[in-house]
């Protein structure tokens, strides 16, 4: 069955066919709604149903609460129309012309800066390049039809190789393969780019970038893109990890700090050990931001990493420090076994 979807305030109309989610239908017809994980975990695609009814689908409760549902909100990546529906959503023009496609690639370089983090450099066919926005991700296509999403860590201008930062999740079908069997020259297939987590270049607001673990990857892409294009906005990167060793590329943002006067790096370690010799900040990474900023009303925040960190950052930055809701951009790293 086909239902009409009307997007407010643009008044764009599209048709949702069969079992399509609202997001799938919008993307198929070329309308870019905000989204991240596409599986009900991050909340990036949350929007309001103004008219009509939807099946909310399967999602994680932290991404859509009962209060949200009572207020008419849903997750467009999970919700399916049960009638003609009118929704309220921000459309994103920057992704226009950036088309996802399926491509093969070869693992050109395989590095392990720590025992549980791998950095893959992927080489595309000689005649191919991937057009993407700094901060977007690709999905590795597995042989059983499943997909695993990883952010691109390289900037769009530096596209000779696509770089992925992969943390080993014990029991994870793909990451177990990466850390036990993958070798250089292995052939993979992926689809991308995806996502609406990318640098908003039409703003001159100071940027606060918050990462946990391999959430550093898309922020690396965003920052290298900003440096390459000579953006002069103040940029502060907070990178949180359990131990100093888990800040697996810490020398890189330290180098940026020496090279760019408008960039500051704040590493934060939650569980330093006596033998680490750690002299830096400790605790939760979002708390370090709260300690440094009494008022976030004039900044943009880009947060990426584990769901609890992103959720805590959103709740405290918007609720306690005055960050406008529309200036919080996030990408949640969920893990699939």
C-alpha positions in Angstrom: 0.0 0.0 0.0 1.2 3.5 -0.8 0.7 6.6 1.4 1.5 10.2 0.8 4.0 11.9 3.0 4.0 15.7 3.2 7.0 17.4 4.8 6.5 20.7 6.6 7.5 23.5 6.3 8.8 22.9 2.8 5.5 21.3 1.6 7.4 18.6 -0.3 5.4 15.6 -1.1 6.5 12.0 -1.6 5.1 8.5 -1.6 6.0 5.8 0.9 5.7 2.4 -0.8 5.0 -0.9 0.9 7.2 -1.5 4.0 9.4 1.6 3.5 10.1 3.7 6.5 9.5 7.5 6.2 13.3 8.1 6.0 13.8 5.4 3.3 11.0 7.0 1.2 12.4 10.5 1.6 15.9 9.5 0.7 14.7 7.5 -2.3 12.9 10.5 -3.6 15.9 12.8 -3.0 14.8 14.6 0.2 17.5 14.7 2.8 16.1 14.4 6.3 18.5 14.4 9.3 19.6 10.9 10.2 22.5 8.9 11.6 22.4 5.2 12.6 19.2 4.3 10.6 18.3 1.7 13.2 16.6 3.6 16.0 19.6 4.1 18.3 20.8 7.7 17.9 17.7 9.9 17.7 19.1 12.1 14.9 16.1 11.6 12.8 13.5 12.4 15.4 10.7 14.6 14.2 7.0 15.4 14.7 4.0 13.8 13.1 1.5 16.6 12.6 -1.3 14.6 10.9 -1.9 10.9 10.2 -0.7 7.8 12.0 2.5 5.8 12.0 3.8 2.5 13.3 6.8 3.6 15.4 8.6 0.3 14.7 11.5 -1.1 16.7 13.9 1.4 18.4 15.9 2.0 21.6 14.0 3.7 24.3 16.7 6.3 25.0 16.3 7.5 21.4 12.5 7.9 21.7 10.9 8.1 25.1 7.3 7.7 26.1 7.1 11.5 26.6 8.4 12.0 23.1 5.7 9.7 21.7 3.1 11.5 23.7 4.3 14.8 22.2 3.8 13.4 18.7 7.4 12.6 18.0 8.8 9.6 16.2 12.0 8.3 14.6 11.7 8.6 10.9 14.3 5.8 10.3 11.9 3.3 12.1 8.4 4.8 11.6 6.2 3.5 8.8 3.1 5.3 7.6 -0.3 3.8 8.4 -2.1 6.5 6.5 -1.3 9.7 4.6 1.0 11.6 7.0 2.2 15.1 7.4 5.5 15.5 9.3 7.6 18.3 10.5 11.3 18.0 9.7 14.4 20.0 8.7 15.6 19.2 5.2 19.3 19.4 4.6 20.4 20.9 1.3 24.1 20.3 1.7 23.7 16.6 0.9 22.1 17.3 -2.4 24.1 15.7 -5.2 26.0 13.4 -2.7 24.8 10.0 -3.9 25.3 6.7 -2.1 26.6 3.9 -4.2 28.0 0.4 -3.8 31.7 0.1 -4.5 34.5 -2.5 -4.1 37.7 -1.6 -2.3 41.0 -3.2 -1.3 42.6 -3.0 2.1 45.8 -1.2 1.2 47.1 -0.7 4.7 46.2 -2.4 8.0 47.5 -0.8 11.2 46.9 -1.5 14.9 47.9 1.6 17.0 46.5 -0.3 20.0 45.6 -4.0 20.4 41.9 -3.3 20.1 41.9 -0.5 17.5 42.6 -1.1 13.8 43.1 1.6 11.2 42.2 0.5 7.7 43.2 2.4 4.6 40.9 1.4 1.7 41.9 1.8 -2.0 39.1 2.3 -4.6 39.4 1.1 -8.2 41.7 3.4 -10.2 38.9 5.2 -12.0 36.7 5.8 -8.9 36.5 8.4 -6.2 33.9 8.7 -3.4 32.2 12.0 -3.0 31.3 12.6 0.6 30.9 15.3 3.3 33.3 15.4 6.2 31.8 13.4 9.0 29.7 10.9 6.9 30.0 7.1 7.1 30.0 4.0 4.9 28.5 0.6 5.4 30.6 -2.5 4.9 28.5 -5.1 3.2 29.0 -8.6 4.7 28.5 -11.9 2.9 25.4 -12.8 4.9 23.7 -9.6 3.7 24.3 -7.7 7.0 26.0 -4.3 7.2 28.4 -2.6 9.5 28.7 1.2 9.6 32.0 3.0 10.1 32.7 6.7 9.8 35.2 8.0 7.3 38.2 9.4 9.1 39.9 11.1 6.1 38.8 14.5 4.8 37.1 14.7 1.4 40.1 16.4 -0.2 42.4 13.6 1.0 40.6 10.8 -0.8 43.4 8.6 -2.3 42.4 6.2 0.5 39.3 5.9 2.6 40.3 5.6 6.3 38.3 3.7 8.9 39.0 3.4 12.6 37.6 0.1 13.9 37.4 -0.9 17.6 37.4 -4.7 18.3 34.1 -5.7 19.9 34.6 -9.3 21.1 31.8 -11.4 19.6 31.2 -9.0 16.8 31.1 -10.9 13.6 32.9 -8.3 11.5 35.4 -7.0 14.1 36.4 -10.5 15.1 37.2 -11.1 11.4 39.1 -7.8 11.2 41.3 -8.6 14.2 41.8 -12.3 13.6 41.8 -12.9 9.8 41.9 -9.6 7.8 45.1 -9.0 5.8 46.3 -6.3 3.5 45.0 -6.7 -0.1 41.7 -8.1 1.2 38.7 -7.1 -1.0 35.6 -5.6 0.6 32.4 -4.0 -0.7 30.7 -1.0 0.9 27.8 1.3 0.3 28.0 5.0 1.0 28.3 7.8 1.9 25.5 8.0 4.5 24.4 10.2 7.3 23.8 13.9 8.1 26.6 14.2 10.7 28.9 16.6 8.8 30.4 20.1 9.2 28.0 22.9 8.9 30.1 25.3 6.9 27.5 28.1 6.7 28.1 29.0 10.4 30.9 30.9 12.0 30.1 29.8 15.6 32.9 28.3 17.7 32.9 24.5 17.5 33.0 22.1 20.5 33.8 18.6 19.3 33.3 15.7 21.7 34.5 12.2 21.1 34.7 9.0 23.0 36.9 6.1 21.7 36.8 5.7 17.9 34.2 8.5 17.8 37.4 10.5 17.0 37.2 9.2 13.4 34.5 11.5 11.9 35.8 14.5 14.0 39.2 13.9 12.5 37.6 14.2 9.0 35.7 17.3 10.0 38.7 19.0 11.5 41.1 18.2 8.7 38.4 19.5 6.2 38.1 22.7 8.3 41.9 23.2 8.4 42.2 22.5 4.7 39.6 25.1 3.8 41.1 27.7 6.2 38.1 28.0 8.5 39.0 30.4 11.3 36.3 29.4 13.8 37.5 28.5 17.3 37.6 24.7 17.6 38.0 22.7 20.8 38.3 18.9 20.6 37.5 16.9 23.8 38.5 13.3 23.3 37.6 10.9 26.1 38.9 7.4 26.7 39.3 4.9 29.5 43.1 4.9 29.6 45.8 7.1 28.0 46.6 4.3 25.6 43.1 4.3 24.2 43.7 7.8 22.8 45.2 6.0 19.9 46.2 8.9 17.7 46.7 11.6 20.4 49.8 12.9 18.8 47.8 14.1 15.8 45.5 16.6 17.6 48.6 17.7 19.6 50.3 18.5 16.3 47.2 20.4 15.2 47.3 22.4 18.4 50.8 23.5 17.6 49.9 24.4 14.0 46.6 26.2 14.4 46.1 29.0 17.0 42.3 28.6 16.8 42.4 24.9 17.8 42.6 23.4 21.3 42.8 19.8 22.3 41.6 18.5 25.6 42.2 14.8 26.2 40.2 13.2 29.1 40.9 9.8 30.7 38.2 8.2 32.9 40.3 5.4 34.5 44.0 6.3 34.7 46.2 3.8 36.5 49.1 4.6 38.8 51.6 3.5 36.2 50.2 5.6 33.4 51.8 8.8 34.6 48.7 10.6 33.4 48.8 14.4 34.2 45.8 15.5 32.2 42.1 15.8 32.8 40.1 12.9 34.3 36.5 11.8 34.5 33.8 11.8 31.9 34.5 13.7 28.7 31.1 15.5 28.6 31.7 16.7 32.2 35.0 18.3 31.1 33.0 20.4 28.6 30.5 21.4 31.4 33.4 22.3 33.6 34.9 24.6 30.9 31.7 26.2 29.5 29.2 27.9 31.7 27.2 28.9 28.6 27.0 27.0 25.3 24.3 29.1 23.7 26.7 30.6 21.2 28.5 27.4 19.9 27.9 24.4 17.8 28.5 20.9 19.3 29.6 17.9 17.3 29.4 14.7 19.5 30.4 11.2 18.4 30.9 8.0 20.2 29.2 5.6 22.6 25.4 6.1 23.1 25.6 6.9 26.9 28.2 9.7 26.2 26.2 11.3 23.4 23.0 11.1 25.4 24.6 12.6 28.5 26.1 15.4 26.4 22.8 16.2 24.7 20.9 16.3 27.9 23.4 18.4 29.8 24.5 20.7 27.1 20.9 21.6 26.0 19.3 21.3 29.4 22.0 22.9 31.6 24.1 25.1 29.4 21.7 26.7 26.9 22.9 25.0 23.8 20.2 25.4 21.1 18.8 22.0 20.1 19.5 22.7 16.4 23.2 23.3 17.1 23.8 19.8 18.6 25.0 17.4 15.9 25.7 13.8 16.8 26.6 10.4 15.5 26.1 7.4 17.9 28.3 4.4 17.7 26.2 1.3 18.5 27.7 -2.2 18.3 26.1 -5.2 16.7 27.1 -8.8 17.5 
